[in-house]
């Protein structure tokens, strides 16, 4: 209801402004161009101040309304630092925005055309040029430097104890591969890709592939560093991890990496957010085709025990591609010894009859 009311108020304001403009037009016809222009300037100057006040109130209201309601608190160590940098950037840019907007609208009101007032010719000032060029350049350089620092950290070599997970994008879903007990992913070749039993092109000649597991969702362990090896089967995608404040392009033929440490399990986040249906989301942040909107996967953050239990229940991709070679393949049914003996006896009789026929 409040949304409809806000829209109604905005429409009403525009109607009022339109009517004032029409009235000014009629007044200009009656009073003459000069007096009409002076009156119009006064009205526009007043409206500038009104727009400034209402605009700043609207900015504050939107910020207060939406703060903390979009993504909530960051759920990774790296996300906390990135959020801090975003807040610092926001404070600086917000201060500049408010100051420049106040000056813009106040000057439009204060220095409107008046009788006997002439404009001051002010073509150049070296001191002002240096101030509004050098200071913003220094501030932006510092912000960019901190941004590069965070970027280099999440894309650098992950700690040695990090778990490794491979994420491959294709139109329009994600394929997630996990190493088995050996902790290493097997070799792969794009020429081996097929949608039936080898979606990422694993090279079955590599023994490391025999215990790798493929799943549709991303499972990670809370409090443990996670290294993602990212790729694509077709076009450029982008691994978006909004709750962890991270993203990385998935480029065909060029593996990319990032690493992070989750802070809260999915169960903990359900309690922290008060949302029993909360899930971490892996989204595609790069327009990749007509089905881009549906390219999502769930991220399950769990304890080490829960992760190990889940992984133990997953069939390996090698077993699914080679059911006959799998240790889990069902044994062949035992042969009936009685039936085998009877078959041998029948075969012997047939041979004896054939020999008798040849003699005659």
C-alpha positions as CSV (number, residue, x, y, z in Angstrom):
1,X,0.0,0.0,0.0
2,X,2.9,2.4,0.9
3,X,4.4,1.7,-2.5
4,X,1.2,2.9,-4.4
5,X,1.0,5.9,-2.1
6,X,4.6,6.9,-3.0
7,X,3.9,6.6,-6.7
8,X,0.7,8.7,-6.3
9,X,2.7,11.4,-4.5
10,X,5.3,11.5,-7.2
11,X,2.7,11.8,-9.9
12,X,0.9,14.5,-8.0
13,X,4.1,16.5,-7.7
14,X,4.7,16.3,-11.5
15,X,1.1,17.4,-12.1
16,X,1.6,20.4,-9.8
17,X,4.8,21.4,-11.6
18,X,3.1,21.0,-15.0
19,X,0.3,23.3,-13.9
20,X,2.7,25.9,-12.5
21,X,4.5,25.9,-15.8
22,X,1.3,26.4,-17.7
23,X,0.3,29.2,-15.4
24,X,3.7,30.9,-16.0
25,X,3.2,30.7,-19.7
26,X,-0.1,32.5,-19.5
27,X,1.4,35.1,-17.1
28,X,4.2,35.7,-19.6
29,X,1.7,36.5,-22.3
30,X,-0.1,39.1,-20.0
31,X,2.9,40.7,-18.3
32,X,5.5,40.7,-21.1
33,X,8.6,38.6,-21.6
34,X,11.0,40.4,-19.1
35,X,8.6,40.3,-16.1
36,X,7.6,36.8,-17.0
37,X,11.3,35.6,-17.1
38,X,12.0,37.2,-13.7
39,X,8.9,35.5,-12.2
40,X,9.9,32.2,-13.8
41,X,13.5,32.4,-12.4
42,X,12.0,33.0,-8.9
43,X,9.8,30.0,-9.3
44,X,12.6,27.8,-10.7
45,X,15.0,28.9,-7.9
46,X,12.4,28.0,-5.3
47,X,11.8,24.6,-6.9
48,X,15.5,24.0,-6.9
49,X,15.6,24.3,-3.2
50,X,12.5,22.1,-2.8
51,X,14.0,19.4,-5.1
52,X,17.3,19.6,-3.1
53,X,15.6,19.0,0.2
54,X,13.2,16.3,-1.1
55,X,16.0,14.6,-3.0
56,X,18.3,14.4,0.0
57,X,15.5,13.1,2.1
58,X,14.7,10.5,-0.6
59,X,18.4,9.4,-0.7
60,X,18.5,9.0,3.1
61,X,15.2,7.1,3.2
62,X,16.2,4.7,0.4
63,X,19.5,4.0,2.2
64,X,17.8,3.5,5.6
65,X,15.2,1.2,4.0
66,X,17.6,-1.0,2.0
67,X,20.6,-1.1,4.3
68,X,21.3,-4.7,5.3
69,X,18.3,-6.1,3.4
70,X,19.9,-7.0,0.1
71,X,22.7,-9.6,0.9
72,X,23.0,-9.3,4.6
73,X,26.3,-9.7,6.4
74,X,29.3,-11.2,4.5
75,X,29.8,-14.9,5.0
76,X,33.5,-15.2,4.4
77,X,36.7,-13.7,5.8
78,X,37.5,-12.1,2.5
79,X,33.9,-10.7,2.3
80,X,34.4,-8.8,5.5
81,X,37.4,-6.9,4.2
82,X,35.7,-6.3,0.8
83,X,32.6,-4.9,2.6
84,X,34.8,-2.6,4.6
85,X,36.4,-1.2,1.4
86,X,33.0,-0.8,-0.2
87,X,31.8,1.2,2.9
88,X,34.8,3.4,2.8
89,X,34.3,4.1,-0.9
90,X,30.6,4.7,-0.2
91,X,31.3,7.2,2.6
92,X,33.8,9.2,0.4
93,X,31.6,9.3,-2.7
94,X,28.5,10.1,-0.6
95,X,30.2,13.0,1.0
96,X,31.3,14.3,-2.4
97,X,27.8,13.8,-3.8
98,X,26.0,15.6,-1.0
99,X,28.4,18.5,-1.1
100,X,28.3,19.0,-4.9
101,X,24.5,18.7,-5.0
102,X,24.0,21.2,-2.2
103,X,26.3,23.7,-4.0
104,X,24.6,23.0,-7.4
105,X,21.1,23.7,-6.2
106,X,22.0,26.5,-3.8
107,X,23.9,28.4,-6.5
108,X,21.0,28.0,-8.9
109,X,18.8,29.6,-6.3
110,X,21.2,32.3,-5.0
111,X,22.6,33.5,-8.3
112,X,19.4,33.6,-10.4
113,X,18.9,36.5,-12.7
114,X,18.0,39.7,-11.0
115,X,17.6,43.4,-11.9
116,X,21.0,45.1,-11.9
117,X,23.0,41.9,-11.3
118,X,25.7,40.9,-13.9
119,X,27.6,37.6,-14.2
120,X,31.2,37.6,-13.0
121,X,33.6,36.4,-15.7
122,X,35.8,33.7,-14.1
123,X,37.6,31.8,-16.9
124,X,40.5,30.1,-15.0
125,X,42.1,29.5,-11.6
126,X,45.2,27.3,-11.3
127,X,44.7,26.7,-7.6
128,X,41.2,25.3,-8.0
129,X,42.2,23.2,-11.0
130,X,45.0,21.6,-8.9
131,X,42.6,21.0,-5.9
132,X,39.8,19.3,-7.8
133,X,42.2,17.3,-10.0
134,X,45.0,16.2,-7.7
135,X,42.9,15.4,-4.6
136,X,40.4,13.2,-6.4
137,X,43.2,11.5,-8.2
138,X,45.0,10.7,-5.0
139,X,41.9,9.4,-3.3
140,X,40.9,7.2,-6.3
141,X,44.5,5.9,-6.5
142,X,44.4,4.8,-2.9
143,X,41.0,3.1,-3.3
144,X,42.2,1.3,-6.4
145,X,45.3,0.2,-4.7
146,X,43.3,-1.4,-1.8
147,X,41.0,-3.0,-4.4
148,X,44.0,-4.5,-6.3
149,X,45.4,-5.8,-2.9
150,X,42.1,-7.7,-2.2
151,X,42.0,-9.0,-5.8
152,X,45.6,-10.3,-5.7
153,X,44.9,-11.9,-2.4
154,X,41.8,-14.0,-3.5
155,X,43.5,-14.9,-6.8
156,X,46.9,-15.8,-5.3
157,X,48.0,-19.3,-4.5
158,X,45.6,-20.8,-1.9
159,X,47.0,-22.1,1.4
160,X,48.3,-25.7,1.3
161,X,45.5,-26.9,3.5
162,X,42.7,-25.6,1.2
163,X,40.2,-28.1,-0.2
164,X,40.0,-28.0,-4.0
165,X,36.8,-27.9,-6.0
166,X,36.4,-27.5,-9.7
167,X,33.4,-25.5,-11.1
168,X,32.6,-25.6,-14.8
169,X,30.0,-23.6,-16.4
170,X,27.9,-24.5,-19.4
171,X,24.7,-23.2,-20.9
172,X,22.8,-23.2,-18.6
173,X,24.0,-24.9,-15.4
174,X,27.1,-25.5,-13.3
175,X,29.1,-28.8,-13.0
176,X,31.0,-29.2,-9.8
177,X,33.8,-31.8,-9.5
178,X,35.3,-32.9,-6.2
179,X,38.5,-34.9,-5.6
180,X,38.3,-38.2,-3.7
181,X,40.4,-39.5,-0.9
182,X,43.6,-38.6,-2.7
183,X,42.7,-34.9,-2.6
184,X,43.7,-34.4,-6.2
185,X,41.6,-33.8,-9.4
186,X,42.4,-36.0,-12.4
187,X,43.5,-34.8,-15.8
188,X,40.9,-33.9,-18.4
189,X,40.7,-33.2,-22.1
190,X,37.9,-31.2,-23.8
191,X,37.9,-33.8,-26.6
192,X,36.5,-36.4,-24.1
193,X,33.4,-34.4,-23.2
194,X,30.1,-36.0,-23.6
195,X,26.8,-35.3,-21.9
196,X,26.1,-39.0,-21.1
197,X,28.9,-40.0,-18.7
198,X,31.8,-37.5,-19.0
199,X,30.5,-33.9,-18.7
200,X,33.9,-32.3,-18.1
201,X,36.1,-34.5,-20.3
202,X,37.9,-36.6,-17.7
203,X,40.9,-38.6,-19.0
204,X,40.2,-42.1,-17.8
205,X,43.8,-43.2,-18.3
206,X,44.7,-40.9,-15.4
207,X,44.2,-42.9,-12.1
208,X,43.5,-39.7,-10.2
209,X,40.1,-39.6,-12.0
210,X,38.9,-42.9,-10.6
211,X,37.7,-41.3,-7.2
212,X,36.5,-37.9,-8.5
213,X,32.9,-37.1,-7.8
214,X,30.6,-34.8,-9.9
215,X,27.5,-33.1,-8.3
216,X,25.2,-30.2,-9.3
217,X,25.7,-28.3,-6.0
218,X,28.8,-26.8,-4.4
219,X,29.6,-28.3,-1.0
220,X,32.3,-26.6,1.1
221,X,33.5,-26.9,4.7
222,X,32.9,-24.1,7.2
223,X,36.1,-22.5,8.6
224,X,38.3,-24.2,5.9
225,X,39.9,-22.5,3.0
226,X,38.3,-23.4,-0.4
227,X,40.1,-23.1,-3.7
228,X,37.8,-23.0,-6.8
229,X,39.3,-24.0,-10.2
230,X,36.9,-22.4,-12.6
231,X,36.3,-23.1,-16.3
232,X,33.7,-23.1,-19.1
233,X,32.6,-25.6,-21.7
234,X,31.1,-23.1,-24.2
235,X,30.9,-19.3,-23.7
236,X,32.1,-16.9,-21.0
237,X,30.2,-17.3,-17.7
238,X,31.0,-15.8,-14.3
239,X,31.0,-17.6,-10.9
240,X,29.1,-15.2,-8.7
241,X,29.2,-15.8,-4.9
242,X,27.2,-12.8,-3.6
243,X,27.1,-13.9,0.1
244,X,30.9,-14.3,0.1
245,X,31.3,-11.0,-1.9
246,X,33.3,-12.8,-4.6
247,X,33.1,-13.4,-8.4
248,X,35.3,-14.7,-11.1
249,X,35.0,-15.2,-14.9
250,X,34.7,-18.7,-16.3
251,X,36.5,-18.6,-19.6
252,X,36.6,-21.4,-22.2
253,X,40.1,-22.9,-22.4
254,X,41.6,-20.6,-19.7
255,X,41.2,-21.9,-16.1
256,X,40.8,-19.2,-13.4
257,X,41.0,-19.6,-9.6
258,X,40.0,-17.9,-6.4
259,X,39.9,-19.0,-2.8
260,X,38.0,-18.0,0.3
261,X,37.1,-19.2,3.8
262,X,33.4,-19.6,4.7
263,X,32.5,-18.4,8.2
264,X,29.0,-19.8,8.8
265,X,27.3,-23.0,7.8
266,X,24.0,-22.9,6.0
267,X,22.2,-24.0,9.2
268,X,23.8,-21.1,11.1
269,X,22.8,-18.6,8.4
270,X,19.2,-19.7,8.6
271,X,19.3,-18.7,12.3
272,X,21.2,-15.5,11.8
273,X,18.9,-14.3,9.0
274,X,15.7,-15.7,10.6
275,X,14.9,-17.3,7.3
276,X,14.3,-21.1,7.4
277,X,14.5,-21.2,3.6
278,X,17.9,-19.5,3.3
279,X,20.4,-20.9,0.9
280,X,23.8,-19.7,-0.3
281,X,23.6,-19.1,-4.1
282,X,26.1,-19.7,-6.9
283,X,24.9,-17.5,-9.8
284,X,26.1,-16.6,-13.2
285,X,27.1,-12.9,-13.3
286,X,27.8,-12.7,-17.0
287,X,25.1,-12.6,-19.6
288,X,25.6,-15.9,-21.4
289,X,22.5,-16.5,-23.5
290,X,18.7,-16.9,-23.4
291,X,18.8,-19.1,-20.3
292,X,21.2,-16.9,-18.3
293,X,18.5,-16.1,-15.6
294,X,18.2,-19.8,-14.7
295,X,21.9,-20.6,-14.3
296,X,22.0,-21.1,-10.6
297,X,23.3,-23.7,-8.1
298,X,23.0,-24.1,-4.3
299,X,26.1,-23.7,-2.1
300,X,26.0,-25.9,1.0
301,X,28.3,-24.9,3.8
302,X,28.6,-27.6,6.4
303,X,31.0,-29.1,9.0
304,X,33.8,-31.4,8.0
305,X,31.9,-34.4,9.4
306,X,28.8,-33.6,7.3
307,X,30.9,-33.0,4.2
308,X,32.8,-36.3,4.6
309,X,29.5,-38.2,5.2
310,X,28.0,-36.6,2.1
311,X,31.0,-37.3,-0.1
312,X,31.1,-41.0,1.0
313,X,27.5,-41.4,-0.3
314,X,28.3,-40.0,-3.8
315,X,29.1,-42.4,-6.7
316,X,32.3,-41.6,-8.5
317,X,32.1,-40.4,-12.1
318,X,34.4,-43.3,-13.2
319,X,32.0,-45.8,-11.7
320,X,29.1,-44.3,-13.6
321,X,31.1,-44.2,-16.9
322,X,32.5,-47.7,-16.4
323,X,29.8,-49.7,-14.6
324,X,31.4,-53.0,-15.6
325,X,34.7,-52.1,-14.0
326,X,33.3,-50.6,-10.9
327,X,33.8,-52.4,-7.6
328,X,30.2,-51.6,-6.8
329,X,28.9,-53.3,-9.9
330,X,26.5,-56.2,-9.1
331,X,28.0,-59.6,-9.4
332,X,27.0,-61.9,-12.3
333,X,24.4,-64.4,-11.3
334,X,25.8,-67.8,-10.4
335,X,25.5,-70.5,-13.0
336,X,23.3,-73.5,-12.3
337,X,25.7,-76.6,-12.2
338,X,22.9,-79.0,-12.9
339,X,21.8,-77.2,-16.0
340,X,25.5,-77.0,-17.1
341,X,25.9,-80.8,-16.7
342,X,22.7,-81.4,-18.7
343,X,23.8,-79.1,-21.5
344,X,27.2,-81.0,-21.7
345,X,25.4,-84.3,-21.9
346,X,23.1,-83.1,-24.7
347,X,26.2,-81.8,-26.6
348,X,27.9,-85.3,-26.2
349,X,24.8,-87.1,-27.6
350,X,24.7,-84.7,-30.6
351,X,28.4,-85.4,-31.4
352,X,27.8,-89.2,-31.2
353,X,24.8,-89.1,-33.5
354,X,26.9,-87.0,-36.0
355,X,29.7,-89.6,-36.0
356,X,27.2,-92.5,-36.6
357,X,25.6,-90.7,-39.5
358,X,29.1,-90.2,-41.1
359,X,29.9,-94.0,-40.9
360,X,26.6,-94.9,-42.6
